[in-house]
Amino acid sequence: MLIALAITTIGFTAIKYGAFVNGGSIPGQGYIMPISVATAVGGIMFGIGMVIAGGCASGTLMRVGEGFGMQILSLFFFVIGSLIGANHMGWWTLNFNATAPKIFLPDVFGWAGAVIIQLAIIGLLYIAADLYEKKKMGINE
């Protein structure tokens, strides 16, 4: 997964940078959301739901397709939670996102800097995951 993220980082940066240097609008700019309290609350709620469900939305859908009955219950509450969240999104936007900054890494670090920082973080996560796996498996290298 981390290797896929690294490859897509390079690919999407190439697409966005190509639009930028040609004077066009950068694709996806409308999807940059502010970092606010709503981000932290959403992340915590997502994490709690993932732990309870035993996986994220894609994992839950996969397990429902495999016939796991308990995941059907998780999927039901995932849908209910999504509907409630969509219904309340306006309140969160009005009260928290309106004053929060939108951060686009190339605006802060430049295009090359943003790619290097993102790839470095992905690389560190890869190293950490590899070390953790080796420790869990009892492999000493």
N, C-alpha and C positions, 0 to 999 in steps of 0.2 A: 504494500500500500504506500509506504513512504517513497519507494522508487517511482511509483506511478505519480505521486504528488510532485516529485522533483522534475520528472519529464513534462508534466502539464504546466508546471511553473515556467519552464523554458518556452514551451509552445505558446501559452497564453501571453507571456511577455512579448514574444516576437509579434504576435498578432496586434496587441495593443500598441507596442512601440511603432510598428509599421503604420498604423493609423495616425499616431502622434506626429511622426516626422513628415507625413504627407499632408498634414494640416487638417485631417478629418477628425470627426469626433471619436473619442476612445470608446470602444465597445464595453458595455457593462458598467459605465460610470453611474448609471441610475440605481445600481444595486449596492453602492457603497453606503453602509448604514453607520450611524453614529455609535461610538462606544460610550455606554452609559450604565446606569444602575440596572436598566432593563436588560442589558447584555449579561450582566453578572447574575441577575435573578433567573433569566432564561437558561443560562448555562448550568446553574445549580439544579433547577427543576429538571432539565434534560438529563443530567447525571443521575439524579435520584430515580427518575423513570427508567433509565437504562439499567441501573442496578436491579430494580424490582423486576423488570421485564426480562432481564438476562441478555440484553442486547439492544442495539438501536433500532430504528424503524426498518431499515433494510433487512437486518437480521431477523426481526419479528416477522416480516412478510415472508421471508424465506422459510422460516420454521412453520408458519401457518400453511404454506404450500406443501410442506412435508407431512402435514397432518398432526402437528403437536397441538393438542387441545388447549393447554394452558396459554399458549401464545395467542389463541383466538380471543381470550379475555384481555390480554395485553393490547391486542390490536383494537378491540372495542374501546378501551379507555384511552388509547392513543388518539383515536378519532374524536372522542368526546373532548379530550384535552386540547386538541388542535382547534376544534370549533369554538371552545371557550376562549382560547388564546386569540384567535382571529377576531372574535367579537370584542375583545378588550384591547386590541392593538391600538386603536385610536387614543385610548386613555394613556397608554404607555408612551406613545409618540408625543402627545401633547404635554405630558408632565415630566418626561425625562429626556426624550430624544431631541426636543426642540433646541435645547441649549448645549447639547453634547457635541463634541467635535467629530467631524468625519475625517478619517485618516486614510489616505491613499499613499502607500509606501513610496512610490516614485516621486511624489511631491515632497516627501521628507528627506529621502536618502538619494534621490536621483535614480534613473532606471537601472544602471549597473549595480549600484549599492543595494537597491531593493532586492534584486535577484540574488546577489551574493549573501545578504542577510537571511533571506528565506531559505536558500539552499544550505547555508550553514546550520540553521535551526533544524531543518529536516535531517541533515547529516548527524547532528548531535542526538536527535531522537533515535535515529537508526543505530548509532553506537550504543546508546542506553538500552534499547530493546535487545540488541544482540548480547550485551553483557548480562542483562537480566535473564534471558533465555539460557545462556550458558550456565549461570548460577543455579537456575531451577533444574536444569538437566544434570548438574553435577559435573560439567565438563571444565577441566582446568587446562588452559592453554597458556 
